[in-house]
Amino acid sequence: MVWDAVLFDMDGTLIEIDMKKFLHDYFSLWQHTAAKYTDEPSEYVKRIIAATDEMVENTNSDLTNEEVFWQFFDSEQFPKEKYMPISDSFYDHEFLQLKGLIKQRPQMQKIVKLLSKKTKLALATNSVFPQKAILCRLKWGGFDPEDFDFIASYEEMHYCKPRPEYFLEIANILGVSPEKCLVVGDDPQLDLVARKLNMTTFFLDIAKGQDAEWAGEAIHVVTEEDRQKGREIADHHGDMDDLEKFILEGLKR
């Protein structure tokens, strides 16, 4: 086996998702929920986006992403003591309405099963969501969380994509050398930065690019310009058939 660990992105990689619609519906749900507790639900959503970007910008390894988020979010208008339980409830209830936006990719399920037990696997989704939100999407996509040795979430991680430290932190948690890791993802901005650590990268190039709508580093969609960049800088790129062939070749080495 040529890799000691394989790190899979989730949205757009393991699962099929229209990220633009997902973000639109996600923030709409938040605005509807926030309206029950504040007269300014749109400001609440803006605060979520700003706190998310704060996580992405953070370089303090002493703080988890969750701690960074809530330290920034906490304010006189939106006190943490009031809104943290509301957020927790949101992911237990309202968030479940997004299930229909996730489509399974049986071929990706097959690839994960091929690798399971043969090498260490990490779900390297951007750690800007609570674990329960990540596990929901993973299960909706038809995956068993037990197949992964580590699942990145904002409770566990101290960095976010696109920081190289994010990928280094996962490698350290898995106890493997970055040079022996394969990163598979569909977002050149967020995933291919792993090349800076000499990780091998595979750009999954299968979805049509979308026009950007949200400002910020972490909350964005993959554009056609991103896809072209991915083809140019990734170590390998292709569709799911190409990825499966590449994985099978790696298993033989």
C-alpha positions in Angstrom: 0.0 0.0 0.0 1.6 3.3 -1.1 -0.3 5.5 1.4 -0.4 5.4 5.2 -3.5 7.5 5.2 -6.2 8.8 2.8 -8.0 12.0 3.6 -11.3 12.5 1.9 -13.2 15.7 1.6 -17.0 15.3 1.9 -19.2 17.8 0.2 -18.8 17.4 -3.6 -16.4 14.5 -3.1 -17.9 11.7 -1.1 -21.4 13.1 -1.5 -23.1 14.9 -4.4 -24.4 18.3 -3.3 -25.5 21.5 -5.0 -23.5 23.7 -2.6 -25.1 26.9 -3.7 -28.6 25.6 -3.0 -27.4 23.9 0.3 -25.9 27.2 1.5 -29.0 29.1 0.5 -31.3 26.7 2.3 -29.0 26.4 5.3 -28.9 30.1 5.9 -32.7 30.4 5.2 -33.3 27.8 7.9 -31.1 29.7 10.3 -32.8 33.0 9.5 -36.2 31.4 10.1 -35.0 29.8 13.4 -33.3 33.0 14.6 -36.5 35.0 14.0 -38.0 33.1 17.0 -35.4 34.7 19.3 -34.3 38.0 17.8 -35.9 40.9 15.9 -32.8 40.9 13.6 -32.5 37.4 12.2 -30.5 38.7 9.2 -27.9 40.1 11.5 -27.7 36.7 13.3 -26.9 35.0 10.0 -24.2 37.7 9.2 -22.8 36.9 12.6 -22.6 33.2 11.8 -20.7 33.9 8.6 -18.3 36.4 10.3 -17.6 33.9 13.1 -17.0 31.2 10.5 -14.5 33.4 8.7 -12.9 34.0 12.1 -12.3 30.3 12.5 -10.7 30.1 9.1 -8.4 33.0 10.0 -7.4 31.6 13.4 -3.8 30.6 14.0 -4.0 30.1 17.7 -3.4 26.4 18.2 -4.5 26.6 21.9 -8.1 27.2 20.8 -10.4 24.7 19.0 -12.5 26.0 16.1 -15.6 25.8 18.3 -13.9 28.0 21.0 -12.9 30.5 18.3 -16.4 30.6 16.8 -18.2 31.2 20.1 -15.7 33.7 21.4 -16.2 35.8 18.3 -20.0 35.2 18.1 -20.6 36.1 21.7 -21.8 39.7 22.0 -24.3 41.9 23.8 -26.7 41.4 20.9 -26.2 37.6 20.7 -24.9 36.3 24.0 -23.3 32.9 23.9 -25.3 31.7 26.9 -28.6 32.2 25.1 -27.6 31.2 21.5 -25.3 28.2 22.1 -28.2 26.0 23.2 -30.3 27.3 20.3 -27.5 26.3 17.9 -27.3 22.9 19.4 -31.0 22.4 19.0 -30.9 23.7 15.4 -28.6 20.8 14.4 -30.8 18.3 16.1 -34.0 19.4 14.4 -34.1 22.1 11.7 -30.9 21.0 10.1 -32.4 17.6 9.3 -34.6 19.3 6.7 -31.6 19.5 4.4 -31.3 15.7 4.0 -33.0 15.8 0.6 -30.2 18.0 -0.8 -27.7 15.2 -0.4 -27.3 12.6 -3.1 -25.3 9.4 -2.6 -22.4 8.3 -4.7 -22.2 4.5 -4.6 -18.9 4.5 -6.4 -17.4 6.6 -3.6 -18.9 4.3 -1.1 -17.2 1.4 -2.9 -13.8 3.3 -2.9 -14.0 3.9 0.8 -14.8 0.3 1.5 -11.8 -0.7 -0.7 -9.5 1.3 1.5 -11.1 0.6 4.8 -8.9 -1.7 7.0 -6.1 -1.4 4.5 -5.0 2.1 5.4 -6.0 4.9 7.8 -9.0 7.0 6.6 -9.9 10.5 7.6 -13.0 12.5 6.8 -11.2 15.8 6.0 -14.3 18.0 5.6 -13.8 21.6 6.6 -14.1 21.8 10.3 -16.5 24.7 10.4 -19.5 22.6 11.5 -20.3 20.7 14.7 -19.7 17.0 14.6 -23.5 16.2 14.6 -24.0 18.2 11.4 -21.0 16.4 9.8 -22.2 13.0 10.8 -25.7 13.7 9.5 -24.4 14.5 6.0 -22.0 11.6 6.1 -24.8 9.1 6.9 -27.2 10.7 4.4 -24.4 10.0 1.9 -24.6 6.3 2.7 -21.3 6.1 4.7 -20.6 4.4 7.9 -18.7 6.7 10.3 -16.9 3.6 11.7 -15.0 3.3 8.4 -13.1 6.4 9.3 -10.3 6.6 11.8 -10.8 10.3 12.3 -13.6 12.7 11.4 -12.7 16.4 11.4 -15.2 18.7 13.2 -15.1 22.1 14.9 -15.0 20.5 18.3 -11.8 18.6 17.5 -9.8 20.8 15.1 -7.7 23.9 15.8 -7.4 24.9 12.1 -9.6 25.1 9.0 -9.0 24.7 5.3 -7.4 26.3 3.4 -4.6 26.4 6.0 -1.9 23.7 5.5 -1.9 23.3 9.3 -5.4 21.8 9.0 -4.0 18.9 7.0 -0.9 18.6 9.2 -3.1 18.4 12.3 -5.0 15.5 10.8 -1.8 13.7 9.8 -0.5 14.1 13.4 -3.7 12.8 14.9 -3.5 9.8 12.6 0.2 9.4 13.5 1.4 9.4 9.9 3.9 11.4 7.9 2.4 14.0 5.5 4.4 12.6 2.7 2.6 9.3 3.0 -0.9 10.9 2.8 -3.3 11.1 -0.2 -5.8 13.9 -0.2 -8.9 13.6 -2.3 -11.1 16.6 -2.9 -13.2 18.6 -5.3 -12.3 22.1 -4.1 -8.9 23.4 -5.4 -9.0 26.4 -3.0 -9.5 24.3 0.1 -8.0 20.9 -0.7 -5.0 21.3 -2.9 -3.1 23.4 -0.3 -2.1 20.0 1.1 0.6 19.9 -1.6 2.5 22.4 0.5 3.1 19.5 2.9 4.1 17.2 0.2 0.9 15.3 0.5 -0.3 13.6 -2.8 -3.4 15.3 -4.1 -6.2 14.0 -6.3 -8.6 16.7 -7.7 -12.0 15.1 -8.2 -13.1 17.0 -11.3 -16.7 16.0 -11.9 -19.1 18.9 -11.0 -19.9 21.9 -13.1 -18.6 25.1 -11.5 -21.0 27.6 -9.9 -20.9 31.4 -9.6 -19.8 32.6 -6.2 -22.5 34.2 -4.0 -21.1 34.5 -0.5 -18.0 36.4 0.6 -15.6 34.6 2.8 -12.9 31.9 2.6 -14.8 29.0 4.1 -18.3 29.6 2.8 -18.0 29.5 -1.0 -18.7 27.3 -4.0 -16.3 25.9 -6.6 -16.2 28.0 -9.7 -15.2 27.0 -13.2 -12.0 29.1 -12.7 -11.3 26.9 -9.6 -11.7 23.7 -11.6 -9.3 24.9 -14.2 -6.8 25.7 -11.5 -7.3 22.3 -9.9 -6.4 20.5 -13.2 -3.2 22.5 -13.4 -1.9 22.2 -9.9 -3.2 18.8 -8.5 -0.8 15.8 -8.7 -3.6 13.8 -10.2 -7.1 14.7 -11.4 -10.1 13.0 -13.0 -13.6 11.6 -12.4 -14.7 8.8 -10.1 -13.6 6.1 -12.5 -10.1 7.7 -12.7 -10.0 7.9 -8.9 -11.0 4.2 -8.5 -8.3 3.2 -11.0 -5.7 5.3 -9.2 -6.7 3.8 -5.8 -6.6 0.3 -7.1 -3.1 0.9 -8.5 -2.0 2.3 -5.1 -3.3 -0.8 -3.3 -1.1 -3.0 -5.4 2.1 -1.1 -4.5 
